[in-house]
Amino acid sequence: MNSKNDAFSILERHVPDYLLRDYTDGVLSPEKNKLYGFALTEIVPDQDDQYSYINEFSFYSTMGSEPEKEKTYSDDGNTYQFKDKELCLREGVYKFLAITFFGCLYQGQWYVFKGLRFYGALIGKEDILSSLATGITDGNVFDNTVYRPLEEYYSCGQPTDNPVRRGIEFLEFVGMPELAAYHKQEAKQDLLAAHKAYLRLAVFKPFMNRLRADNFEVFNKFTILHGWNLSLIFSSSRDYVLMPVVVMNEKKEHHLYYFLWHTEEKKMYRWNYFSLKNVGERCHYANKIIEDLSQISYWDHENYLDSDTCTLDDNYFWTHYVLGKDNDHYRYLMHMEFESL
């Protein structure tokens, strides 16, 4: 097989077949751990239903289009907005679309990033093909930063600018190829979002309703840090989940509580490693949580709480400070009577 077919044989196993319908060219690195390829499609305006897959792409770029044809004006002609990509396809503003594939093999698994670009009438097919194939013909395609290890700091703007630290949610992936890092971060974000949504409905919301109904004098009102999305702190395996929440009692005192859902035991506990503290009436109390957690873990910034993908990946924190036992009894956990849905 030639390199074009080598790349295709990998892509067809990792991307939907309809994205490869017009596969045009590709290359596999000599080490066989990186690939690049592209599919170029000529757009037929009255058959725009064939291109519904473009909605799978959150981002896209354009090249060679006529700016005025991408705009739609208000009735008085004073303001305009840009047409969406579907309308541009139907009206023939875009003549070609290209899907590019950047892939890398990391720890025995292929990670493939897919990009989308539309081309207008100001650029011809041969120029498009030349542009897409440049990295193949000159051998420089694998110099692209997406194949390089993700670094904690990156350059933003001019080379003389100070490097910028990546978001906290990416730090656990530093050292991986960027392609793999971004895929893993996105997959983890989706997984945690689904898990959080389930726990909110099946566990924590019913639990708080039960507390309020059974002991209204103590649990009069809950102040959730991020509304009903909840701020949940997961262990790496997601077997243990902490929910910090401020509770107002009948005396109008506001105390910071921590509740732990133990997935294996299917039990709720109050985590009392820290004594109750009166935090005052406030909607945002993330700093109080971090004041506690930073004493016994690496969570030292509110961004950990704000992130959708950060888990508290510190086994000693969970086994010692949360689940530590004396004579088979939890040292810092008080069982709360509750059955999940």
N, C-alpha and C positions, 0 to 999 in steps of 0.2 A: 504493500500500500504506500501511496505517497503521503506527504504530510497533511495535505488537504483532507484526505480520507481518514487519516489517523485522528485528526481533530474531530471530524464528524462522528466517528465511531464512539467517541467519548461523549460528545454533546447529545447524541440521540438517546443516551441512557440517563441524561440528567436534566433535559429541558423538554417541554411539550413538543410533539411532532409538528404542530401547526406553526411554531416559530421557526422551524427549519425547512419549511416548504420551499423557500427560495434560497436555500443555502448556496452561497456563491464561492467562498474561499475560506481557507483557514490554515493554521500552522500549529504544530506541536513542537515544543522545545526539545533540543537534543537529549536533555535529561528525562524527558517525558513526564514532567511534573507541572508544566504550564502550557496553556493553549490560548489561541486567539482565533476568532472566526467572525464572519458576518454573513448576513442574508440581505440581499437587496431586492426590493419589490417595486415594480412599476404600478402606480395607483390608477385604478379605473374608477372615476368619480361616481358613476351610477351603480357601482357594486360595493358601496362602502360597508355593507353588512359583512363583507369578507374580512374586514379589518377590525372586528370587535375586540380582538386580543390587545389592541393598543391601550384599552382601559386598564390592563393589568400593570401598566407602567405609571408610577406616581410622577415621574419627571421625564421630560424629553427636551430635546434641543432642535433648532431649525437652522438651515443654511441655504442661502441662495433664494430666499423667498422675497416677494415684493411687499414691503411693510404696509403699504396702503391697502393691499388686498387682505391683510390679516386683521383689519379694523372694521368695526361696525359703528356708525355714527348715530347720535340721537337725532330726533326729528328736526331740531333747529340747527343741527350741524356743528354745534359748539363743543360737544364732548363726544368721546368715543370710548369704546372698550375693545379688547382683543377678542376675536372669535375663538371658540374652543376648537380643539384639533379635529373633532368630528365634522364640524361645519366646514372647516378648511378643506377636508378631504372631499366632502360632497360638492363643494364649489370648484374643485380643481385647483385650489391655491397651491397645494402640495402635489408634486409630480411623482416623487419616489419616497419610500421610507426604508430605512435600514435598521436592522437589529444587530448589535454587536455583542459578542460573547467574549468575556475574559474569564479564564478558568485557572485554578491552581489545585494541585494535589497536596493535601495537608493531613498528616496522620492517617493515611490510608483512605481518605475521603476527598472527592472532588467538590469544589465550591465554584459555582459559576455565577458571575454577575452579568446581567443583561441590560443593555442600553438601547434607547430608541431615539432616532433622529429623522426629521422630515426635511426634504429638499424641494425647493421651489423652482420656478422656471428660469432663474438666473444662473443655474449651473447645470451642465449637461451630464449625461449618463457616464461618459468616459472619464470626466473629471471626478465624478462621485466615486467611481470604481478605483481610480488612481489614489484618491484621498483615503479610502477605506483600506486599500492594500499597501499603503506606504510602509507601514511597520513590517509587513511580510517581506517586501522586496528589499528593503534596506537592512533587515535583520535586527532592527532596534525595538520591535514591539514589546519585547519582554523587559525593556528598561522602564516601562511604565510603573509608576509608584504603587499601583494596586497589587503588584506582585511582591513588593518589598515588605519587610517586617514592620508591623505597626509600632510607631514610636510614641512614647509618653508625651513628648513635646513635638510640635510641628511648626513649620514656617508659615506665616500668614501675611502675604503681601511682599514687601521688599526684603531682600536678603539681610539688610541691616536692621530690620525690625526684630524685636525680642520674640523668641519662640513662644507659642501659646500651648498651654497644657490642655490635653484632651479632656472631654467630659468624663466625670467619674465613672459613668456607666461603661466606658471603654477600657479602663485601666486593667481589668482582669484579663484582657485579651492582648495586651502589649507583648510584642515578640512574635505573634502569629503573622502570617501574610495578611495584608489589609483585606483582601478578598474574603478570607476565612473569618477574620475578626468581625467584619461588618455583617456577614451572614449569621454568625453565632450570636451577635448582639441582638439582631432583629428577631431571630428565632426565640431567644430567651425572653425578649420583651413580649412577644405574642403569647408565649406559654405562661408567663407570670400574670399577664392581663386576664387570661382565661381562668387561671387558678384563683386569682383575687376576686373575680366576679362571682365565681362559685362560692367561695368562702363568705363573701359578703352576704349573699342571699341565704345560704344554707346554715351558716354558723354564727357569724358575728352579729348580724342584725337581729336574728331571733334571740341570741344570748342577751343583748342589751335590752331588748323589749322585756325579756323575762326578769332581768335584774330590776328594771324600773317598776315593773308590776308588783314584784314580791317585796321590794325594799325601797319604797319611794322616798323615804326620809333620807336615805344615804345616796341613792342613785336617782336624783331628781331630774337631772338633765345631763346629756352628753354633748360635749363639744368635739366634733371630729375635725382633725387637722386639715384634711382635704375633702371636706364634705363626705357624701356617702361613698366616694371612691375608697375611703379608708387609707390610712398609712399603715401598711403591714410590713413587718420585718421578717423575712424568710431565712431559714437556714439554707445551706447549699442544696441539700436534698429536698427541701420544702416539707420535711417531716414535722418541723416545728415552726410556728408562726406567732410572733409577738404583735399585739395590737396596743400601742400607747393611746390613751384617750384621757381627756380632762373631764372630770365628773363634778357636777355641782350638787351639794346636799341642800337640805331644807334651810340651813343657816346661811345660804348663799356663798358658802366657801367652795373654792374650786381646787380640786386636788388632781394630780397626775397619777393615773393608774396604768399598770401594764397587765394585760391578760395574755395567756399563752394557750394556743390550741395545739394539743399533742395529737398528731394525726394517727399514729399507730394505736394509741390508747383510746382515741376518740373521746378525749376528755378535755375540759377547760380548766385552767388554773389561773389564779392570780399570782403573778411573779412579784415577790416582795423583797428582792435583794436591796432595793432602795426604799427608804422610808417614804411615806406619803409626804409630798410637799405641796403647800398652798401656792399655786402659781398665779393667782389673781384671775380676774375676768378678762380673758383674752381669746381671740380667735386663732392666733398663730403662736404656738408654743414649741416650735421645732427646736429652738435653741435650748430649751429646758431638757428635751429628750437627749440632745447631743451632749449636753453637760453631763448627763448620767452615763451614756454609752461610751463616751470618750475615755472615761476612767478605767474601763475594763475591756475595750476593744479598739480596733483601728478606725471605727466610725467617728470621725472628728469634724465632720462638716454637714450642714443641713442639706447639701445636695444629695447625700445618700438617701435621705428621706424623700426628696422630691423625684428621684430617679424612678423610672418604671422597670428598670432591669437590675438594680443592685440587690444582691443578697448578702447577708452577713456571713462571709465565708471564713469563719474562725471557729474551728472545732473546739478549741479550748474554752472559748466563750460559752458555747452551748453546753458542753459536758460538765464544766466546772461552775460557772456563775449562774446557769439556769437550771440544769438538770442534776447538779451535784446532790449526793445523798449521804445521810448518816443512818447507819443501821437499816438500810432499805427504805428509808423515808426521805422524800425530797426535802432538801435543806431550805430552799427559797420558794417553793411552790405550795400554794394552798388550793386544794381542790374546790371547784365551784360546781354545785349541782346543776347539771344542764345536759340535755340530749339534743344533738343536732338533728336537722331535718333529714 
